[in-house]
């Protein structure tokens, strides 16, 4: 759009003070206004006269200016230190989803558009994780990427082995998720290689993004490592005395992702109260520790529309993390059937179900309810686990139905397969199960919970009713926003196109907010925020980025 001014003939105010919507809809100046609004790289000024609002791009400020919108390049949204630290152009992250749902293809696609993707390493064998590392390091060069390190209270050996794998390959960033407390594995990863630069500043080569939803866990990531773990890491040779000494002066994380009502592991906390409280907690601890760079706070859980991203940024989020919406994209490690199920989900089509990795503790994950019976069946297994001391103690009236409908084999055969799995992954689990019948029952029941996710990813047709699909209400909100647009169809959902659409339209929401704060409250017609097809989007993105 060329420099110059145009008039938005909004009509004279009605007696009730509202604007004449009919003239807004029918007048051709609306297209000119939309074009000006979308010119995010340029300033936009509004003036008012007897005919209505006049707008002008790059106009100098004067006494007649009714409202002023400064340039709002998309690369300016969020904290600039986040972009520098992670070598990205945009403060947008696709979070880890276990079992490789957050795939190497997603991570590559994010890196290609200047954003950050985290590979979902949780639940995978070390061989699978190693292959993913090799794939990304071979294809990305210096572009950004990260890997997930999940807290595994039942498998600490595997957690440590995963951390060692990341260190061996010099993976520069991990997203630490589902942590209930700091562990030796995450301390070892964080502090290995810590050093002082030539000017005396502490350099931490291994970056950590802690994903949390509780203040007590956030406090641990916002603080230096616990002294007892530093001592343990020193005694076991994981860290040197020099690394331990420097480690006392740095926080456990560079960034904290505040996870609200998300898919998978979640405490179903509301973002509108959780995020500000975590930012306040960070500020209090920063005053105590005086870290050179304060830990940044990002937002996750419920992030799936321009309005939700704008709200997170307005509340002070340094960056945003998407999750559920990415599983519905063509690059995800899931299958077409699951993508279609997600594309049809409403906000209410979710439910809590027992978690495979923390089954005995009663921890739950949020999953898709519509089109699958997983949540009901998994809950039945947890009821049986709570009620009986061993597999043998389960009455036939309960045992026969689960063998027939859930496992489709007798429980002895399930145990045999479970033993074979842990013989490869962590033999200690088998020894523990032989000595503890209730733990053995937990491992057998976890077989179903673990397989249900793999059946969903593989698109196993005979197991559709058993699909475990991690999903939060954000999925339904995204489907509502994209209805009637290019992104309504599951086949058109590419993570890069989704991310760009969300960020671009976030800027429009923020521009409307800026106008409202200056007393300009135009009707919805003047602020269209809808998903665009790739060609339309790219034309606008080149200027806006």
Residue, then its C-alpha position, 0 to 999 in steps of 0.5 A: x500500500x502506498x503512502x497517503x491517507x484514506x477515510x473510513x466512513x464509519x457514519x455518525x455515532x448513533x444515539x447510543x454511541x455505537x458505530x454504524x455497522x452497515x456502512x462499515x460492511x458495505x464501504x470499499x474503504x474496508x479493504x484499504x484499511x485491512x491492507x494498512x493494518x496488515x502492513x506490520x512493518x510500518x506505522x499507522x496513524x488514525x485521525x478523526x474528522x466529521x466524515x469518520x476516521x482517516x488513516x495514514x501509513x508512516x505519518x508524522x505525529x501531530x496534535x490531530x493524531x487520534x491514535x498511533x500504531x508503531x511498526x510491529x514486526x513479528x520478529x519483535x514479539x516476545x523477549x529479545x534475549x530468548x531469540x539471541x540465546x536460542x538463535x531463532x527469529x521468532x519466539x515460537x516453540x513447538x513443544x515436545x510430544x512423547x514417542x516421537x509425535x514431535x518428530x524430526x520433521x516438525x523440528x526441521x520445519x520449525x528451524x527452516x522458518x526461524x522458530x524452535x522445535x523440540x523433539x519428543x524423545x520420551x518413551x523412545x528407546x535410546x537407539x531411536x533417540x540417537x537416530x533422531x539426534x543424528x538426523x537433525x544434526x546432519x540436516x540442520x547445521x547451525x539451525x536451532x533444535x532441542x530434545x526432550x528429557x522427561x523425569x522418569x521416577x520409575x526408570x532413573x537409569x534410563x533417564x541418566x542414560x538419555x542425559x548421557x546420550x545428549x552430552x555425548x552428541x553435544x545436544x545444546x538444548x533440552x526441554x525438561x518436562x514432568x519433573x517433580x524434583x531436580x534429579x542427578x540426570x538433569x543436573x549432570x546435563x546442565x552443568x557438564x562443560x560449564x566454564x568461565x570465559x576470558x572476561x570471567x563470565x560463566x558460560x553454560x553450554x547446555x541450555x535447559x527449558x523447564x516445563x512446569x505447572x507448579x510453583x514448588x517445581x518452578x522454584x527448583x528450576x529458578x534456583x541453583x542445583x540442590x547441594x546434595x545433588x551437586x555432591x552426588x554428581x561430584x562423588x560419582x564423577x559426573x561433574x568436576x569440582x570446578x563444574x560443581x563450584x560454578x554450578x552453584x552460581x547459575x539457575x537450573x534453567x535458562x527458561x521456564x515454560x509455564x504449562x497451563x491446561x495442556x494435552x498430556x501431563x497437566x495440572x489443568x491450571x488456568x493460564x490467566x492466573x498461573x502465568x502472572x504468578x510464575x513471573x512474580x515468583x521469578x522476580x522474587x528469586x531473581x532478587x535473591x540470586x542476582x543471576x546475570x540474565x534472569x530466567x525467562x518465562x514462557x507460556x504453554x497450554x491453551x496456546x492455539x489461537x491468535x487471541x491466546x498468544x496475544x493474551x500470553x504476550x500481554x501478560x508478560x510471556x517471553x515466548x509461547x509454546x504450542x502442543x496439541x495443534x502440532x500433533x494434528x499437522x502432517x509432519x507429526x509422528x502420528x497417523x492420518x486417522x489421528x490427525x483427522x480425529x483431532x481436526x474434528x475435536x471440540x474443546x469439551x472432547x477431552x478427558x483425564x486418564x492414568x499416565x503410563x510413566x507415573x501410573x503407580x503414583x496416580x498421575x494423569x494425562x489429558x487425552x482425546x475423549x471423542x472416538x476412543x475408549x482409552x480413558x475409560x479402559x485405562x481408568x478401569x486398570x487403575x481401579x484394579x491396581x488400587x483394589x488388589x495386591x497382585x494379578x493373581x488376586x484379581x477376580x475372574x469377573x474382572x480379569x476375563x473382560x480386560x484380557x478379552x477386550x483390552x489386552x486381547x491375550x491372557x495376562x501371563x502372555x502380557x507379562x512375558x512381553x513386558x519382561x522382554x521389553x525391560x530386559x532390553x531397556x532396564x533389567x532392574x525393573x524385572x528383578x523388582x517385579x519378581x520381588x513385588x507382585x503389586x509392582x509386577x501388576x503395575x508393569x503389566x497394566x502399563x503395557x496397555x497404556x504404553x501400547x495405546x499411544x503406539x497404536x495411535x501413532x501407527x494407525x493400527x485399525x484394529x485398535x482404534x478404540x484404544x488410541x491414546x491421543x494426548x490433547x488439550x482444549x486448545x485443539x478444539x479452539x484451533x478447530x473453531x478458529x480455522x473453520x471455513x478456512x484453508x487450515x480446516x482440512x487436516x491435510x493442509x495443516x503444516x506446522x510452518x503454515x500453522x505457526x505463521x498464521x498464528x503469529x501474523x494474526x496475533x499481531x492483528x489482535x495486538x494492534x486492535x488492543x493498542x487502538x482500544x487502549x487509545x480510545x478507538x473501538x472499531x467493530x470486528x469487521x475491521x480486524x479480520x483474524x483468519x487463517x490464510x492459504x500459503x500463497x496469501x500468507x507468504x505475501x504478507x509474511x515477507x513484509x511483516x517478519 
